[in-house]
Amino acid sequence: MRPYELIKAKRDGQALDPVAIREFIAAFTRGDVPEYQMSAMCMAVYFKGLSPAELGAWTDAMLKSGEVLDLSETPGTKVDKHSTGGVGDKVSLSLAPLAAACGVPVPMISGRGLGHTGGTLDKLESIPGFRVDLSVADYRRLVREVGACLIGQTATLAPADKKLYALRDVTATVDCLPLIASSIMSKKLAEGIDALVLDVKTGSGAFMKELKDSRALARTMIDIGKAMNRKVTALLTDMDQPLGRTVGNALEVIEAVDMLRGQAPEDYTEVTLALTAEMLVLGGKAATAQEARQRLTRAVEDGSALRKLKEIVQAQGGDPRAIDDYALLPQARATADVVAPEGGFVTGIDTEAVGLAAVALGAGRQRVDSPIDPAVGFTLLRKVGEPVKAGEPVVRVHYNDEGPLKDVKQRLLVAYRFGPRAPAPRPLIVERLE
């Protein structure tokens, strides 16, 4: 089938032949199918979905569009974690050194900011000198010698996903279950892992805002992993407000380092420990989640996790002094506060709106080629359930350019809801699936 015929068939709800799907994705990877036709296909998939057979063919084609790495020279069970994206989600920055310090090799290929969510690569690059564009040979070597390596997609690893990932960001097809599942799993299976822990977000800041949709996404990815002989577990975690207290690249790096010092906000710490404990169990370094939590607590208390982070930073060209001296990280030139219009309690936060405000400020991308300012972002002085007085600051904006400041402050004010009573707390770890 020609690309036009395939797009039309999916638009009309017809089942696509697996061979035709593979040929279509291969042609897109080569450049024979233009971006406007792939955009049309993504929109058709957004509305019509993919059957299990179609999704299997789509994911397999993405996976085999490039090199599938072999990390067998690294002893042990290689385990990665993937988050479906949120606001203030800097978990990978502390999780990777934590797991590696406990003996689990962590090969991690991450992405950049997508839509209203931040990107691990953008956060890492706010560390002076840190390189995420390492060669496959260096990636293999660092996983073996350091125990962890965090890079972006190379030209040879799932190149179809790399092209499609950028395209989805600007065509309003990010929040599409089959496209999310195939993107995540093709990329993760290509990086040489034996097992995977999924952090599937749910709530106002997640791509899947309803629990049933988050559960469906987790189950879809677990099933893909099982079909390809990988051990996969998933935690459904709350994203009805930003995770931790910071939003913005350098600000989130600071909070991630603070977590390895035992000084981070409770919600961020809990989600990080829960996910890393799953990695230790899958990696054979702990028999139970409770035993894993004890090992992780020791790694924080004895400083080994923080030392591992410095080792990772140095191995990837970064300045490890920035881990101890935050003044070496990008700094915004000024701050401005958003104040509560009334007293009472913070009763809710439109987390997606906060993420979009960060994009408007310059912390994220409005287009694929948009530059990012690593210094700007927010400190959340009040979160859901916390008391506040009228006129009291609820968010501190770290900015360099006054141009978008008025709009950003208004966005944040609209994102916050206030009331006379604190709402019942939501669980951070909503559900576990395997």
Residue pairs with C-beta under 8 A, 6 or more apart in sequence:
1 9
1 17
1 20
3 24
3 27
3 33
3 37
3 41
4 37
6 16
6 20
6 21
6 24
6 41
7 37
7 40
7 41
7 44
9 16
10 16
10 41
10 44
10 45
10 48
11 40
11 44
11 47
11 48
13 48
15 51
15 53
15 54
16 50
16 54
16 57
18 53
18 54
18 56
18 57
19 57
21 54
21 57
21 58
21 61
22 57
22 60
22 61
24 33
24 41
25 58
25 61
25 62
25 65
25 160
26 61
26 65
26 160
27 33
28 37
28 38
28 160
28 163
28 164
29 65
29 66
29 159
29 160
29 163
35 163
35 167
38 163
38 164
38 167
39 167
39 171
39 173
42 164
42 167
42 168
42 171
42 173
42 176
42 179
43 171
43 172
43 173
45 173
45 176
45 178
45 179
46 173
46 176
46 179
49 177
49 178
50 58
50 178
50 182
52 223
54 178
55 178
55 181
55 182
55 220
55 224
56 224
56 227
58 178
58 182
59 181
59 182
59 185
59 186
59 224
60 186
61 160
62 158
62 160
62 161
62 164
62 182
62 183
62 186
62 187
63 158
63 185
63 186
63 189
63 190
65 158
65 159
65 160
65 161
65 186
66 155
66 156
66 157
66 158
66 159
66 160
66 190
67 136
67 156
67 157
67 190
68 189
68 190
68 192
69 107
69 136
69 139
69 140
69 157
69 190
69 191
69 192
70 192
71 78
71 105
71 107
71 140
71 143
71 144
71 192
71 193
73 140
73 144
74 105
74 140
74 143
74 144
75 105
76 103
76 104
76 105
76 283
76 284
77 104
77 105
77 194
77 195
77 282
77 283
77 284
78 105
78 106
78 107
78 143
78 192
78 193
78 194
78 195
78 283
79 99
79 104
79 105
79 106
79 193
79 194
79 195
79 196
79 197
79 279
79 282
79 283
80 106
80 107
80 108
80 109
80 188
80 191
80 193
80 195
80 196
80 197
81 91
81 92
81 95
81 96
81 99
81 106
81 108
81 196
81 197
81 198
81 199
81 275
81 276
81 278
81 279
82 184
82 188
82 196
82 197
82 198
82 199
83 89
83 91
83 92
83 198
83 199
83 201
84 180
84 184
84 198
84 199
84 200
84 201
84 206
84 207
84 208
84 214
84 217
85 114
85 115
85 117
85 201
85 206
85 207
86 117
86 201
86 205
86 206
86 239
86 242
86 243
86 351
87 116
87 117
87 118
87 205
87 239
87 242
87 243
87 247
87 351
87 352
87 354
87 355
87 358
88 118
88 242
88 243
88 244
88 245
88 246
88 247
88 252
88 268
88 380
89 117
89 118
89 199
89 201
89 239
89 243
90 118
90 120
90 123
90 243
90 244
90 246
90 252
90 253
90 255
90 256
90 268
91 199
91 243
91 268
91 271
91 272
91 275
92 108
92 110
92 120
92 150
93 120
93 123
93 124
93 252
93 253
93 256
93 257
93 309
94 256
94 257
94 259
94 260
94 264
94 272
94 305
94 309
95 106
95 272
95 275
95 276
95 279
96 106
96 108
96 148
96 150
96 312
97 148
97 260
97 305
97 306
97 308
97 309
97 311
97 312
98 260
98 272
98 276
98 296
98 299
98 300
98 305
98 308
99 106
99 148
99 276
99 279
99 280
99 283
100 106
100 146
100 147
100 148
100 308
100 312
101 147
101 299
101 304
101 305
101 307
101 308
102 276
102 280
102 285
102 286
102 292
102 295
102 296
102 299
103 147
103 283
103 285
104 147
104 279
104 280
104 283
104 285
105 143
105 144
105 147
105 148
105 283
106 143
106 147
106 148
106 149
106 279
107 139
107 143
107 148
107 149
107 191
107 192
107 193
108 120
108 148
108 149
108 150
108 151
108 191
109 151
109 152
109 153
109 157
109 187
109 188
109 190
109 191
110 119
110 120
110 121
110 124
110 132
110 150
110 151
110 152
111 119
111 120
111 121
111 152
111 153
111 165
111 187
112 119
112 121
112 122
112 152
112 365
113 119
113 122
113 359
113 364
113 365
113 372
114 165
114 168
114 169
114 174
115 169
115 174
115 175
115 207
115 355
116 205
116 352
116 355
116 356
116 358
116 359
116 364
117 205
117 207
117 355
117 364
118 247
118 248
118 249
118 252
118 355
118 358
118 363
118 364
120 150
121 132
121 150
121 152
122 249
122 364
122 372
122 374
123 249
123 250
123 252
123 253
123 256
124 130
124 132
124 150
124 253
124 316
124 318
125 132
125 249
125 374
126 249
126 250
126 253
126 329
126 330
126 374
126 375
127 253
127 313
127 318
127 319
127 322
127 323
127 329
128 318
128 319
128 322
128 328
128 329
129 317
129 318
129 319
130 313
130 316
130 317
130 318
131 316
131 317
131 318
132 150
132 151
132 152
132 316
133 151
133 152
133 154
134 142
134 149
134 151
134 316
135 154
136 154
136 156
136 157
138 149
139 149
139 151
139 154
140 192
142 148
142 149
142 312
142 315
142 316
143 149
143 192
145 315
146 308
146 311
146 312
146 315
147 308
148 308
148 312
149 312
149 315
149 316
150 312
150 316
151 316
153 159
153 161
153 162
153 165
153 187
155 162
157 187
157 190
157 191
158 186
158 187
158 190
160 186
161 182
161 183
161 186
161 187
164 179
164 183
165 183
166 368
167 173
168 174
168 176
168 179
168 183
169 365
169 368
170 367
170 368
173 179
174 180
174 207
175 207
175 208
177 208
177 213
177 216
177 217
177 220
178 220
180 207
180 217
181 217
181 220
181 221
181 224
182 224
184 198
184 221
185 221
185 224
185 225
185 228
188 196
189 225
189 228
189 230
193 230
194 230
194 231
195 230
195 231
195 232
195 279
195 282
195 283
196 225
196 230
196 231
196 232
196 233
197 232
197 233
197 234
197 235
197 275
197 278
197 279
197 282
198 218
198 221
198 222
198 232
198 233
198 234
198 235
199 234
199 235
199 237
199 271
199 275
200 208
200 214
200 215
200 217
200 218
200 221
200 234
200 235
200 236
200 237
201 207
201 208
201 214
201 236
201 237
201 238
201 239
202 208
202 209
202 210
202 211
202 213
202 214
202 236
202 237
202 238
202 239
202 240
202 430
203 209
203 238
203 239
203 240
203 241
203 351
203 426
204 239
204 240
204 241
204 348
204 349
204 350
204 351
204 352
205 239
205 240
205 241
205 242
205 351
205 352
205 354
205 355
206 214
206 239
206 351
208 214
208 216
208 217
211 236
211 430
211 431
214 236
214 430
215 236
215 431
215 433
218 234
218 236
218 433
219 433
221 232
221 234
222 232
222 233
222 234
222 433
222 434
225 231
225 232
226 232
231 282
232 434
233 278
233 282
233 432
233 433
233 434
234 432
234 433
234 434
235 274
235 275
235 278
235 429
235 430
235 431
235 432
235 433
236 429
236 430
236 431
236 432
236 433
237 271
237 274
237 275
237 428
237 429
237 430
238 426
238 427
238 428
238 429
238 430
239 351
240 348
240 349
240 351
240 384
240 426
241 348
241 349
241 351
241 383
241 384
242 349
242 351
242 354
242 355
242 380
242 383
243 267
243 268
243 271
244 252
244 255
244 264
244 265
244 267
244 268
244 380
245 255
245 265
245 268
245 379
245 380
245 381
245 383
246 252
246 254
246 255
246 377
246 378
246 379
246 380
247 354
247 355
247 358
247 363
247 377
247 378
247 380
248 358
248 361
248 363
248 374
248 375
248 376
248 377
248 378
248 398
249 330
249 363
249 372
249 374
249 375
249 377
250 329
250 330
250 331
250 374
250 375
250 377
251 377
251 378
251 379
251 398
252 377
253 329
254 326
254 329
255 264
255 265
255 268
256 264
257 306
257 309
257 323
257 326
258 264
259 268
259 269
259 272
259 300
260 300
260 305
260 306
260 309
261 300
261 306
262 300
262 301
267 428
270 428
270 429
271 428
271 429
273 293
273 296
273 297
274 289
274 428
274 429
276 292
276 296
277 286
277 289
277 292
277 293
277 296
278 289
278 292
280 286
280 292
280 295
280 296
281 287
281 288
281 289
281 292
285 292
285 295
286 292
286 295
296 305
298 304
299 305
300 306
306 323
309 323
310 320
310 323
311 320
313 319
313 320
313 322
313 323
314 320
319 328
321 328
322 328
322 329
329 374
329 375
330 373
330 374
330 375
331 375
332 375
332 376
332 377
332 398
332 399
332 400
333 399
333 400
334 398
334 399
334 400
335 396
335 397
335 398
335 399
336 396
336 397
336 399
336 405
336 409
337 381
337 393
337 394
337 395
337 396
337 397
338 393
338 394
338 395
338 396
338 397
338 409
338 412
338 413
338 416
339 391
339 392
339 393
339 394
340 382
340 388
340 389
340 390
340 391
340 392
340 393
340 394
340 416
340 418
341 390
341 413
341 418
342 390
342 418
343 388
343 389
343 390
343 392
343 418
344 387
344 388
344 418
344 419
344 420
344 421
345 385
345 386
345 387
345 388
345 418
345 419
345 420
345 421
345 422
345 423
346 382
346 383
346 384
346 385
346 386
346 388
346 394
346 416
346 417
346 418
347 384
347 417
347 418
347 419
347 421
347 422
347 423
348 384
348 416
348 417
348 423
349 383
349 384
349 415
349 416
349 417
350 414
350 415
350 416
350 417
351 415
353 411
353 412
353 414
353 415
354 378
354 411
354 412
354 415
355 364
356 411
357 378
357 408
357 411
357 412
357 415
358 364
358 376
358 377
358 378
359 365
359 366
360 366
360 404
360 407
360 408
360 411
361 373
361 376
361 377
361 378
361 397
361 399
361 404
361 405
361 408
362 371
362 372
362 373
362 376
362 400
362 401
362 404
363 372
363 373
363 374
363 376
363 377
364 372
365 372
373 400
373 401
375 398
375 400
376 398
376 399
376 400
377 398
378 395
378 396
378 397
378 398
378 412
379 395
379 396
379 398
380 394
380 395
381 393
381 394
381 395
381 396
382 388
382 392
382 393
382 394
382 395
384 423
385 422
385 423
385 425
386 422
387 422
388 394
388 418
394 412
394 416
395 412
395 416
397 405
397 408
397 409
397 412
399 405
399 408
